[in-house]
C-alpha cells in the first residue's frame, strides 16, 4: 500500500497521538456534555492532524501555511476546551487525586497519559544518582502542581536509604526494599505521599484525615511517614490477629496523630470499610478524607523507582531481566509496569502469590473472580480482591493476550514457602522473609521454562518483622535491627471495631 508523504511528518504523527490522548481524556466528561464540550474538543483535536495532512498534499507554500494556521487555531480551541473542563472539574489534577484518594465514581485515579522518557535519559542513565532517576521518572505525573525544585527535595528526602541488589546465584538475585525506617518497601510511598500532602496542605486550615487499611506493613510505614505532620490525622485499620507482633507494635505504639483500629475481620474487610467511608457523603461533608493505601496515586507511583534502581545495578551483567514480585494488592507489579511504559527494558513480570491467587487463576481461565482472603504466613499478601489489578488492566487496555505476554503468575502454599526459606538459608546463607520466599519460588518456576534470563525477586520486608516464622524455619536466633528494637516493649494502643458503623462513629467523634 502506497503511503502519503504526510505520514512521515513527525508533526502529523504527534498530532495523531494527541488526538487519541484527548479522546481518552474526553471519556471522563459527563453525559450532559455529549453535544457540547465533548464533541467540540474531539472535533478540534482531530482537525489538527486533518489540516496538517490536507496542507501537505501538493499545495503551494502559502497554501501549506494556511492549513498549518488552521491547525494552530484548532489547537488553541482544544486548549480552551481543556480550561473549560478543568473549571467544571472534569479533569482531575494530581493534587486532587492525592487529597481525595478515591475517585467519586468509586474508581482509582490513573495518569491520563504516560510519556516514555527521552532517549537522552537512557543514554545517561548510568551516570545518574537514584534521586535524579526518580525525579525524572515521576515529574511528568506531578509537575507543575509541585514545583520542580520542591519535588527534587521531596524525592531526596524520600530516598534517604539504600536499595541493594544481592546476588544468590547466576540466575537469581534479590532486591532489598527494607532499609527504610519501618523496614518495609512501603516506606518509599508513605514518605513521598506524606511530603506531597504536606505541601498541598500547607495553606489549608482544615485537618485532613488519612484513612488506611493494612495487611501488615502499610500501616507502620504510613504511621512513620505521617508522624507529627501538621494538620494530618492518621487512622489505621488492621485485621485483628492477622499481622505479626512486630508489625502490630509499629502500628499501635506511636501515639500523637496516629490512631489504630483493630478490626474483627480480614484485610479485605478493612479495605471495604475504607472505600465505603470515601463514598459516605454524610462523612465526607463533615471531614476531609484521603487514603494512604496504594489506591492513592502518591503512595503507589513512587514504587516504580525500585525497578529502575535494580536495573541500574544489573543491566551491565544481564541482558534479559525479569522481576518476580510477591503480590497482594498488586501495587508493586503495576508500578513496575509503569516503569516499563516509561521505557525501562524489563523482559517480563512474575506475580508470585500465596494461596490468595485470584490473578494466577485469572491468567489461566480469563475469569477474574475475587474471593475472601485466606490467612497465610506471608500475611501482607492476604488479599482476595486486589485493588490495583484494575490499573494493570488499564495499562494493557483490557487486552488479555497483551497482558499475559508480559505477566506470568504462580501460587504457593505455606509449606512451600517454609521450604523455600530454608533452602535460601542453607544454600546461600541468606535469611528471607516469607514474602521474599514466595518471590524466590516465582523465580524458580519461571526459570524452569525460561533458563536464559536473570530473575530478581523483591524482598519486601526485613525478616525479623516475621520473627516467629523465620526463626522456627531456619532454627537460628535473629538479631533485631535498631528500627525494630525501637518499638519493642512499648504499650499497645488500639480500639477494637467490627463494622463500618463502628468506624464511622469513631471518625465522627
DAVENFEN-V579856 format. One record per residue. N is the residue number from 0. RES is the residue in three letters. SS is DSSP state (H for helix, E for strand, L for the rest). Layout:
N|RES|SS / N|RES|SS
//
This chain:
0|UNK|L / 1|UNK|L / 2|UNK|L / 3|UNK|L / 4|UNK|H / 5|UNK|H / 6|UNK|H / 7|UNK|H / 8|UNK|L / 9|UNK|H / 10|UNK|H / 11|UNK|H / 12|UNK|H / 13|UNK|H / 14|UNK|H / 15|UNK|H / 16|UNK|H / 17|UNK|H / 18|UNK|H / 19|UNK|H / 20|UNK|H / 21|UNK|H / 22|UNK|H / 23|UNK|H / 24|UNK|H / 25|UNK|H / 26|UNK|L / 27|UNK|L / 28|UNK|L / 29|UNK|L / 30|UNK|H / 31|UNK|H / 32|UNK|H / 33|UNK|L / 34|UNK|L / 35|UNK|L / 36|UNK|H / 37|UNK|H / 38|UNK|H / 39|UNK|H / 40|UNK|H / 41|UNK|H / 42|UNK|H / 43|UNK|H / 44|UNK|H / 45|UNK|H / 46|UNK|H / 47|UNK|H / 48|UNK|H / 49|UNK|H / 50|UNK|H / 51|UNK|H / 52|UNK|H / 53|UNK|H / 54|UNK|H / 55|UNK|H / 56|UNK|L / 57|UNK|L / 58|UNK|L / 59|UNK|L / 60|UNK|H / 61|UNK|H / 62|UNK|H / 63|UNK|H / 64|UNK|H / 65|UNK|H / 66|UNK|H / 67|UNK|H / 68|UNK|H / 69|UNK|H / 70|UNK|H / 71|UNK|H / 72|UNK|H / 73|UNK|H / 74|UNK|H / 75|UNK|H / 76|UNK|H / 77|UNK|H / 78|UNK|H / 79|UNK|H / 80|UNK|H / 81|UNK|H / 82|UNK|H / 83|UNK|H / 84|UNK|H / 85|UNK|H / 86|UNK|H / 87|UNK|L / 88|UNK|L / 89|UNK|L / 90|UNK|L / 91|UNK|L / 92|UNK|L / 93|UNK|H / 94|UNK|H / 95|UNK|H / 96|UNK|H / 97|UNK|H / 98|UNK|H / 99|UNK|H / 100|UNK|L / 101|UNK|L / 102|UNK|L / 103|UNK|L / 104|UNK|L / 105|UNK|L / 106|UNK|L / 107|UNK|L / 108|UNK|L / 109|UNK|L / 110|UNK|L / 111|UNK|L / 112|UNK|L / 113|UNK|L / 114|UNK|L / 115|UNK|L / 116|UNK|L / 117|UNK|L / 118|UNK|H / 119|UNK|H / 120|UNK|H / 121|UNK|H / 122|UNK|H / 123|UNK|L / 124|UNK|H / 125|UNK|H / 126|UNK|H / 127|UNK|L / 128|UNK|L / 129|UNK|H / 130|UNK|H / 131|UNK|H / 132|UNK|H / 133|UNK|H / 134|UNK|H / 135|UNK|H / 136|UNK|H / 137|UNK|H / 138|UNK|H / 139|UNK|H / 140|UNK|H / 141|UNK|H / 142|UNK|L / 143|UNK|L / 144|UNK|L / 145|UNK|L / 146|UNK|L / 147|UNK|H / 148|UNK|H / 149|UNK|H / 150|UNK|H / 151|UNK|H / 152|UNK|H / 153|UNK|H / 154|UNK|H / 155|UNK|H / 156|UNK|H / 157|UNK|H / 158|UNK|L / 159|UNK|L / 160|UNK|L / 161|UNK|L / 162|UNK|L / 163|UNK|L / 164|UNK|E / 165|UNK|E / 166|UNK|E / 167|UNK|L / 168|UNK|L / 169|UNK|L / 170|UNK|L / 171|UNK|E / 172|UNK|E / 173|UNK|E / 174|UNK|E / 175|UNK|E / 176|UNK|L / 177|UNK|L / 178|UNK|L / 179|UNK|L / 180|UNK|L / 181|UNK|L / 182|UNK|L / 183|UNK|E / 184|UNK|L / 185|UNK|H / 186|UNK|H / 187|UNK|H / 188|UNK|H / 189|UNK|H / 190|UNK|H / 191|UNK|H / 192|UNK|H / 193|UNK|H / 194|UNK|H / 195|UNK|H / 196|UNK|H / 197|UNK|H / 198|UNK|H / 199|UNK|H / 200|UNK|L / 201|UNK|L / 202|UNK|L / 203|UNK|L / 204|UNK|L / 205|UNK|L / 206|UNK|L / 207|UNK|E / 208|UNK|E / 209|UNK|E / 210|UNK|E / 211|UNK|E / 212|UNK|E / 213|UNK|E / 214|UNK|L / 215|UNK|L / 216|UNK|H / 217|UNK|H / 218|UNK|H / 219|UNK|H / 220|UNK|H / 221|UNK|H / 222|UNK|H / 223|UNK|H / 224|UNK|H / 225|UNK|H / 226|UNK|L / 227|UNK|L / 228|UNK|L / 229|UNK|L / 230|UNK|L / 231|UNK|E / 232|UNK|E / 233|UNK|E / 234|UNK|E / 235|UNK|E / 236|UNK|E / 237|UNK|E / 238|UNK|E / 239|UNK|L / 240|UNK|L / 241|UNK|L / 242|UNK|L / 243|UNK|L / 244|UNK|H / 245|UNK|H / 246|UNK|H / 247|UNK|H / 248|UNK|H / 249|UNK|H / 250|UNK|H / 251|UNK|H / 252|UNK|L / 253|UNK|L / 254|UNK|L / 255|UNK|L / 256|UNK|L / 257|UNK|E / 258|UNK|E / 259|UNK|E / 260|UNK|E / 261|UNK|E / 262|UNK|E / 263|UNK|L / 264|UNK|L / 265|UNK|L / 266|UNK|H / 267|UNK|H / 268|UNK|H / 269|UNK|H / 270|UNK|H / 271|UNK|H / 272|UNK|H / 273|UNK|H / 274|UNK|H / 275|UNK|H / 276|UNK|H / 277|UNK|H / 278|UNK|L / 279|UNK|L / 280|UNK|H / 281|UNK|H / 282|UNK|H / 283|UNK|H / 284|UNK|L / 285|UNK|L / 286|UNK|L / 287|UNK|E / 288|UNK|E / 289|UNK|E / 290|UNK|E / 291|UNK|L / 292|UNK|L / 293|UNK|L / 294|UNK|L / 295|UNK|L / 296|UNK|H / 297|UNK|H / 298|UNK|H / 299|UNK|H / 300|UNK|H / 301|UNK|H / 302|UNK|H / 303|UNK|H / 304|UNK|H / 305|UNK|H / 306|UNK|H / 307|UNK|H / 308|UNK|H / 309|UNK|H / 310|UNK|H / 311|UNK|H / 312|UNK|H / 313|UNK|H / 314|UNK|L / 315|UNK|L / 316|UNK|L / 317|UNK|L / 318|UNK|L / 319|UNK|L / 320|UNK|E / 321|UNK|E / 322|UNK|E / 323|UNK|E / 324|UNK|E / 325|UNK|E / 326|UNK|L / 327|UNK|L / 328|UNK|L / 329|UNK|L / 330|UNK|H / 331|UNK|H / 332|UNK|H / 333|UNK|H / 334|UNK|H / 335|UNK|H / 336|UNK|H / 337|UNK|H / 338|UNK|H / 339|UNK|H / 340|UNK|H / 341|UNK|L / 342|UNK|L / 343|UNK|L / 344|UNK|L / 345|UNK|L / 346|UNK|L / 347|UNK|E / 348|UNK|E / 349|UNK|E / 350|UNK|E / 351|UNK|E / 352|UNK|E / 353|UNK|L / 354|UNK|L / 355|UNK|L / 356|UNK|L / 357|UNK|H / 358|UNK|H / 359|UNK|H / 360|UNK|H / 361|UNK|H / 362|UNK|H / 363|UNK|H / 364|UNK|H / 365|UNK|L / 366|UNK|L / 367|UNK|L / 368|UNK|L / 369|UNK|L / 370|UNK|L / 371|UNK|L / 372|UNK|L / 373|UNK|L / 374|UNK|L / 375|UNK|L / 376|UNK|L / 377|UNK|L / 378|UNK|H / 379|UNK|H / 380|UNK|H / 381|UNK|L / 382|UNK|L / 383|UNK|L / 384|UNK|L / 385|UNK|L / 386|UNK|L / 387|UNK|L / 388|UNK|H / 389|UNK|H / 390|UNK|H / 391|UNK|H / 392|UNK|H / 393|UNK|H / 394|UNK|H / 395|UNK|L / 396|UNK|L / 397|UNK|L / 398|UNK|L / 399|UNK|H / 400|UNK|H / 401|UNK|H / 402|UNK|H / 403|UNK|H / 404|UNK|H / 405|UNK|H / 406|UNK|E / 407|UNK|E / 408|UNK|E / 409|UNK|E / 410|UNK|E / 411|UNK|L / 412|UNK|L / 413|UNK|H / 414|UNK|H / 415|UNK|H / 416|UNK|H / 417|UNK|H / 418|UNK|H / 419|UNK|H / 420|UNK|H / 421|UNK|H / 422|UNK|H / 423|UNK|H / 424|UNK|H / 425|UNK|H / 426|UNK|H / 427|UNK|H / 428|UNK|L / 429|UNK|L / 430|UNK|L / 431|UNK|L / 432|UNK|L / 433|UNK|H / 434|UNK|H / 435|UNK|H / 436|UNK|H / 437|UNK|H / 438|UNK|H / 439|UNK|H / 440|UNK|H / 441|UNK|H / 442|UNK|H / 443|UNK|H / 444|UNK|H / 445|UNK|H / 446|UNK|H / 447|UNK|H / 448|UNK|H / 449|UNK|L / 450|UNK|L / 451|UNK|L / 452|UNK|L / 453|UNK|E / 454|UNK|E / 455|UNK|E / 456|UNK|E / 457|UNK|E / 458|UNK|E / 459|UNK|L / 460|UNK|E / 461|UNK|L / 462|UNK|H / 463|UNK|H / 464|UNK|H / 465|UNK|H / 466|UNK|H / 467|UNK|H / 468|UNK|H / 469|UNK|H / 470|UNK|H / 471|UNK|H / 472|UNK|H / 473|UNK|H / 474|UNK|L / 475|UNK|L / 476|UNK|L / 477|UNK|L / 478|UNK|L / 479|UNK|L / 480|UNK|L / 481|UNK|H / 482|UNK|H / 483|UNK|H / 484|UNK|H / 485|UNK|L / 486|UNK|L / 487|UNK|L / 488|UNK|L / 489|UNK|L / 490|UNK|L / 491|UNK|L / 492|UNK|L / 493|UNK|L / 494|UNK|E / 495|UNK|E / 496|UNK|E / 497|UNK|L / 498|UNK|L / 499|UNK|H / 500|UNK|H / 501|UNK|H / 502|UNK|H / 503|UNK|H / 504|UNK|H / 505|UNK|H / 506|UNK|H / 507|UNK|L / 508|UNK|L
//
